[in-house]
Amino acid sequence: MTLESNKIAMPILGALLAAVVGGVVWAAIVAMTNYELGIVAWAIGALAGYVVANLAKKQVSAAHQVIAVLASLIGILLGKYFSFGYIYSEGVSGIFESEVMTVFQENFSSLFSAMDFVFIALAVVSAWQLPRRIANQAAPKESTQAAE
């Protein structure tokens, strides 16, 4: 694998890992509180953006931003699914049963409220903007150090 492919492959893998971790954390919060905090969806977007920026060595392109956005959406979807599965099966053990997956798919649209869409939009914006902002903040420091 070349250095150039690592600039995409590692951010993809990291963003997917961040998405899974974010989804699991969101579901754990739902399981512990019996309440879905939409701000966690926003945090998943920020986490994906942060991970992508750092694994891209702060050399962020539009492709990296797309990776962060897609990963944030995956993380939110996983969080919704894990939360639903936990509540539906009354525990963790039944989350991946086919019945849970089927009922989740059948009720998918009813699982999202207007506030969910607000937090999803915030997550997408954060996932898009954060990698570029991190890269832009790092660039002046690196060019100053190179001049010294």
Buried (B, 14 or more C-beta within 10 A) or exposed (E): EEEEEBBBEBBBBBBBBBBBBBBBBBBBBBBEEEEBEBEBBBBBBBBBBBBBBBBBBBEBBEBBBBBBBBBBBBBBBBBBBBBBBBBBBEEEEEBEEEEBBEBBEEEEEEEEEEEBEEBBEBBBBBBBBBBBEBBEEBEEEEEEEEEE
